[in-house]
Amino acid sequence: MLIAILVPLALAIVLLTIILGRAAIAQKAVPNLEATGLGVVVNFFDTLGIGSFATTTAWLKFRKMVPDRLIPPTLLVGLTPPAMLESVIFLILLGVLVDPVLLFGCAIAVLLGGLVGAPLVARARVWIIQLTVAIGLLAAAAAYAMTNLHMFPGGGTASSLPLSLTILAIAANFGFGILLNFGVGNYAPTLVILSLLGMDPRLCFPIMATGASLMGAGAGVRHIQIAQIDLKVVLGLSIGGIPGVLVAAFIVKSMSLEMLRWLVIVVVLYAATVMLRAAWKGRREHKAEAATAAVVA
């Protein structure tokens, strides 16, 4: 059954690489140097379990590297190639220990959710995207704090779940796939849900990474075709992320992340506050425009 996941994952890697490469050549895009360095750092810590969406969003917002509207699709496409490498590593090391029905079901559910969510984020108003990202950042900050305070569920030792709980996990991952398009990472919520259901937390990694990879490939192709991404930043995140993953997976493997999480909480809360303020301002401007249009009509 592991082959049944690895084969479509390999095809997804080839497909995304070809389409991303063609887009880069057509636009003569070169990797953004700062984004390349950012890709190394965030994917290094992503492989160790800290996640990459919140940290990348916070930095892109703080440095004003990408317009708010383009942040979710840009980081989704840019972080997918490193996530694919993570997925292959985790599947080879831990995938054989996970119930294949749960692994395959959750991965496909995230993919389907991502395909549903891709056109939604492309059509959504800027303030809605800003608000959704802000909520995701606040949730990530809460997750980091709860992890440091040992308030997260410890998880169990299970490698599989009863049918009813498997269906629940699959349904939840469909929702996580939709939210990934809006810049809300799936690692923390997936880890919480599966741990609450009694899964061994280590075995959540192949589930999380595989789902993110397949979803990122499917939705990423659509985002590249829609062309509402910063391709230079995408290339930087992708290229920088590969060595970050390899170093974390095969050299560092584990390290104390508690102090880093507290630092990330501060940065993420700042970015969330800025996003909320922008969303509030955007919402008020939208209401004012609607009222003006109604008067003119």
Disulfide bonds with the S-S distance in Angstrom:
none
